[in-house]
Amino acid sequence: MKIAIASGKGGTGKTTLAVNLAAFLAERYPVVLCDLDVEEPDTALFLKPKITETETAYRYTPQWNEVNCTLCGECQKNCNFNAIIQLSDQIMVFDGLCHSCYACSELCPTNALPMVQSPMGVISQGNYHTLKFMEARLNVGIEQAVPLINKAHKSIDAIAANYRFLLFDCPPGTACPMIHAISETDYVILVTEPTPFGLHDLKLAVETVQQLGKKTGIVINRADASNAIITDYCASAQVQIIGTIANEREIAEQYATGALIYKNNAAFEAQLERITAHLMENEKGEKG
């Protein structure tokens, strides 16, 4: 079962839940945690896994061959991402806009835009006790996060058969990186907070997940007397709240030290139990 842990905005506690839920599940089942927040991966800060394997991930972008080019303009016409501009005497390629779709290269009648390999990031694998750990980290200066996220999904698929639960710590927000991170998952946990900003971005995230046809449940983090702002919306949108994490100083202190919270907080552990029970029910539904 592939489970995405996402949020409509940053800072809601998405990674806190992902790390603790993954470690909690790994005490009972074969589990993988993959950090797909490639622009700022931080799950390793909490788990401190032993890295056993690293792989450089590459992307392909066109490189203009002036000798072969006839300046026919087909490349600019066929690029849907405005990554190629034809000037009077040259072709300009903007690597940051390129989605590596190969259209310009394959449809060039004179083979003037061969695709060239360049590194875009690193995918690391390792272990935290019985938990299998994977992280995708985008290189500094690379604008496109989606190709690395897709590459990480393929790496996970290669080992997925050996694990019962595959958890993905996804990029925040509702832009392309988040959409591609959750696209191949079976269930999406959306982490939110009981604030006006939290509600606003939760609505966007719920709409995005529903448009993709994904099952979803809400976890309220830093829950307090303001919870009604979230619970009322979930009731009206018919979205289930599957967990509630209290706004406690003790939890914040443990988070600040990088500790796994459920090991020292019974109430937090009880919420992980509740979330796990919900996931197990959905797993049975998928198999049924």
C-alpha positions as CSV (number, residue, x, y, z in Angstrom):
1,M,0.0,0.0,0.0
2,K,1.4,3.3,-1.1
3,I,0.6,6.2,1.3
4,A,1.4,9.8,0.6
5,I,1.7,12.3,3.5
6,A,1.1,15.7,2.1
7,S,-0.1,19.2,3.1
8,G,-1.6,22.2,1.5
9,K,1.1,24.4,3.0
10,G,4.5,24.1,4.7
11,G,5.0,23.9,8.4
12,T,1.9,21.9,9.3
13,G,3.9,18.9,10.6
14,K,3.9,16.7,7.6
15,T,7.4,15.4,8.1
16,T,6.8,14.9,11.8
17,L,3.9,12.6,11.0
18,A,5.7,10.9,8.2
19,V,8.8,10.0,10.3
20,N,6.9,8.9,13.3
21,L,4.3,6.9,11.4
22,A,7.0,5.2,9.3
23,A,9.1,4.2,12.4
24,F,5.9,3.1,14.3
25,L,4.7,0.9,11.4
26,A,8.2,-0.5,10.9
27,E,8.1,-2.1,14.3
28,R,5.4,-4.4,13.0
29,Y,5.6,-4.6,9.2
30,P,8.1,-4.3,6.3
31,V,8.0,-0.5,5.6
32,V,9.7,2.0,3.3
33,L,9.9,5.7,3.9
34,C,10.8,7.8,0.8
35,D,11.4,11.5,1.1
36,L,10.1,13.1,-2.0
37,D,10.3,16.7,-0.8
38,V,13.3,16.8,-3.1
39,E,14.0,20.5,-2.7
40,E,14.4,20.3,1.0
41,P,14.4,16.7,2.2
42,D,14.7,16.5,6.0
43,T,13.5,13.1,7.2
44,A,17.1,12.0,7.6
45,L,17.6,14.7,10.2
46,F,15.2,12.8,12.5
47,L,16.0,9.2,11.6
48,K,19.8,9.5,11.0
49,P,19.7,6.4,8.8
50,K,22.8,4.4,7.8
51,I,23.1,5.1,4.0
52,T,24.2,2.1,2.1
53,E,23.7,3.2,-1.5
54,T,23.7,6.4,-3.5
55,E,22.8,6.9,-7.2
56,T,23.2,10.0,-9.3
57,A,19.9,10.7,-11.1
58,Y,20.2,12.3,-14.6
59,R,17.9,14.2,-16.8
60,Y,18.1,14.8,-20.6
61,T,17.9,18.2,-22.3
62,P,18.4,19.2,-25.9
63,Q,21.7,20.7,-27.1
64,W,21.6,22.8,-30.3
65,N,23.8,21.5,-33.1
66,E,24.4,24.6,-35.2
67,V,26.0,22.7,-38.1
68,N,22.9,20.5,-38.7
69,C,20.3,23.2,-38.0
70,T,18.3,24.8,-40.9
71,L,16.4,27.1,-38.6
72,C,13.1,25.6,-39.8
73,G,11.3,26.4,-36.5
74,E,9.8,23.0,-35.9
75,C,11.5,22.7,-32.4
76,Q,9.9,25.9,-31.2
77,K,6.5,25.0,-32.6
78,N,6.6,21.5,-30.9
79,C,7.8,22.6,-27.5
80,N,4.8,22.9,-25.1
81,F,6.9,24.4,-22.3
82,N,8.5,27.4,-24.1
83,A,11.9,26.0,-23.5
84,I,13.1,26.7,-27.0
85,I,13.2,30.0,-28.9
86,Q,14.2,30.5,-32.5
87,L,16.0,33.7,-33.2
88,S,17.1,34.9,-36.6
89,D,20.4,33.1,-36.5
90,Q,20.3,30.7,-33.6
91,I,18.2,28.4,-31.4
92,M,18.2,29.1,-27.7
93,V,17.4,26.3,-25.2
94,F,16.3,27.1,-21.7
95,D,17.2,24.0,-19.6
96,G,15.2,25.2,-16.6
97,L,11.9,25.1,-18.6
98,C,12.6,21.8,-20.3
99,H,10.5,18.8,-19.2
100,S,12.6,16.3,-21.1
101,C,9.7,15.2,-23.3
102,Y,12.0,14.7,-26.4
103,A,9.5,16.3,-28.7
104,C,11.9,18.9,-30.1
105,S,14.7,16.3,-30.6
106,E,12.5,13.5,-32.1
107,L,10.7,15.8,-34.5
108,C,13.7,17.8,-35.7
109,P,14.1,16.9,-39.4
110,T,17.9,17.4,-39.3
111,N,18.7,15.9,-35.9
112,A,20.0,19.3,-34.7
113,L,18.8,18.9,-31.1
114,P,20.3,15.8,-29.7
115,M,19.4,15.1,-26.0
116,V,22.3,15.4,-23.6
117,Q,22.6,13.9,-20.2
118,S,23.2,16.0,-17.1
119,P,22.9,15.3,-13.3
120,M,19.9,16.6,-11.5
121,G,20.1,15.0,-8.1
122,V,21.0,12.1,-5.9
123,I,18.8,9.2,-4.7
124,S,20.1,7.6,-1.5
125,Q,19.0,4.4,0.2
126,G,19.7,3.1,3.7
127,N,18.2,1.7,6.8
128,Y,16.9,2.9,10.2
129,H,16.7,-0.3,12.2
130,T,14.1,-2.4,10.3
131,L,12.8,0.6,8.3
132,K,14.0,0.9,4.7
133,F,14.9,4.6,4.0
134,M,15.1,6.4,0.7
135,E,15.7,10.1,-0.1
136,A,15.7,12.0,-3.4
137,R,17.7,15.3,-3.2
138,L,17.6,17.8,-6.0
139,N,20.9,19.5,-6.9
140,V,21.3,23.2,-6.2
141,G,20.4,25.3,-9.2
142,I,18.1,22.7,-10.8
143,E,14.6,24.2,-11.3
144,Q,12.6,21.1,-12.2
145,A,11.7,18.8,-9.3
146,V,9.3,16.6,-11.1
147,P,11.8,14.5,-13.1
148,L,13.6,13.5,-9.9
149,I,10.4,12.7,-8.2
150,N,9.4,10.4,-11.1
151,K,12.8,8.8,-11.0
152,A,12.4,8.1,-7.2
153,H,9.0,6.5,-7.9
154,K,10.7,4.1,-10.3
155,S,13.3,3.2,-7.7
156,I,10.6,2.5,-5.2
157,D,8.7,0.4,-7.7
158,A,11.8,-1.8,-8.1
159,I,11.7,-2.9,-4.5
160,A,8.0,-2.4,-3.6
161,A,7.1,-6.1,-3.7
162,N,9.2,-6.7,-0.6
163,Y,7.3,-4.2,1.6
164,R,3.8,-3.9,3.0
165,F,3.6,-0.2,3.4
166,L,5.4,2.5,1.3
167,L,5.2,6.0,2.8
168,F,6.0,9.1,0.9
169,D,6.9,12.4,2.5
170,C,5.6,14.7,-0.2
171,P,6.4,18.3,-1.2
172,P,4.0,20.8,0.4
173,G,1.4,22.8,-1.6
174,T,-0.6,21.8,-4.6
175,A,1.9,22.5,-7.5
176,C,3.3,20.0,-9.9
177,P,5.8,18.4,-7.5
178,M,3.1,17.5,-5.0
179,I,0.8,16.2,-7.8
180,H,3.5,13.9,-9.2
181,A,4.5,12.8,-5.7
182,I,1.0,11.5,-4.9
183,S,0.0,10.4,-8.4
184,E,1.0,6.8,-7.9
185,T,-0.2,6.4,-4.3
186,D,-3.2,4.5,-3.0
187,Y,-4.1,6.9,-0.1
188,V,-3.2,10.5,0.8
189,I,-2.9,11.7,4.4
190,L,-3.3,15.5,4.5
191,V,-1.8,17.2,7.5
192,T,-3.3,20.6,8.5
193,E,-3.5,23.0,11.4
194,P,-6.5,24.8,12.9
195,T,-5.7,28.3,11.6
196,P,-7.3,30.3,8.7
197,F,-4.2,29.7,6.6
198,G,-4.3,26.0,7.4
199,L,-8.0,25.8,6.4
200,H,-7.4,27.8,3.2
201,D,-4.6,25.6,1.9
202,L,-6.3,22.4,3.1
203,K,-9.3,23.2,0.9
204,L,-6.9,23.5,-2.1
205,A,-5.2,20.2,-1.2
206,V,-8.5,18.3,-0.8
207,E,-9.7,19.6,-4.1
208,T,-6.5,18.6,-5.8
209,V,-6.5,15.1,-4.3
210,Q,-10.2,14.6,-5.2
211,Q,-9.5,15.7,-8.8
212,L,-6.9,12.9,-8.9
213,G,-9.4,10.4,-7.6
214,K,-7.4,9.6,-4.5
215,K,-8.8,8.5,-1.2
216,T,-7.8,10.9,1.6
217,G,-8.0,11.4,5.3
218,I,-7.1,14.5,7.5
219,V,-4.7,14.7,10.4
220,I,-5.0,17.9,12.5
221,N,-1.7,18.8,14.0
222,R,-1.3,21.3,16.9
223,A,-4.9,20.7,17.7
224,D,-6.5,23.0,20.3
225,A,-9.8,24.9,21.0
226,S,-9.7,26.2,17.4
227,N,-10.3,22.8,15.9
228,A,-13.8,23.6,14.8
229,I,-12.4,25.7,11.9
230,I,-11.1,22.4,10.4
231,T,-13.8,19.9,11.7
232,D,-16.7,22.0,10.3
233,Y,-15.1,22.1,6.9
234,C,-14.3,18.3,6.9
235,A,-17.9,17.6,7.8
236,S,-19.3,19.8,5.0
237,A,-16.8,18.3,2.5
238,Q,-17.4,14.8,3.7
239,V,-13.7,14.2,4.4
240,Q,-12.7,12.0,7.3
241,I,-10.5,13.1,10.2
242,I,-8.3,10.1,10.9
243,G,-6.0,11.6,13.6
244,T,-5.6,14.6,16.0
245,I,-2.2,15.6,17.5
246,A,-2.5,17.9,20.5
247,N,-0.7,21.3,20.7
248,E,1.6,20.3,23.5
249,R,4.9,21.9,24.6
250,E,6.3,18.4,25.3
251,I,5.8,17.4,21.7
252,A,7.4,20.6,20.4
253,E,10.4,20.0,22.7
254,Q,10.9,16.5,21.5
255,Y,10.6,17.6,17.9
256,A,13.2,20.3,18.5
257,T,15.7,17.7,19.6
258,G,15.0,15.4,16.6
259,A,13.5,12.7,18.7
260,L,10.8,10.2,17.7
261,I,7.8,11.6,19.6
262,Y,5.7,8.5,19.9
263,K,8.4,6.7,21.9
264,N,8.0,9.3,24.7
265,N,4.4,10.4,24.4
266,A,1.5,8.0,24.9
267,A,-1.1,10.3,23.5
268,F,0.9,10.7,20.3
269,E,1.4,7.0,20.0
270,A,-2.4,6.4,20.5
271,Q,-3.0,8.7,17.5
272,L,-0.6,6.6,15.4
273,E,-2.5,3.5,16.4
274,R,-5.7,5.2,15.3
275,I,-4.2,6.2,11.9
276,T,-2.8,2.7,11.4
277,A,-6.1,1.1,12.1
278,H,-7.7,3.4,9.5
279,L,-5.0,2.5,6.9
280,M,-5.4,-1.2,7.6
281,E,-9.2,-0.9,6.8
282,N,-8.4,0.9,3.6
283,E,-5.8,-1.7,2.7
284,K,-8.5,-4.4,3.1
285,G,-10.8,-2.3,0.9
286,E,-8.2,-2.1,-1.8
287,K,-7.7,-5.9,-1.8
288,G,-11.4,-6.5,-1.7
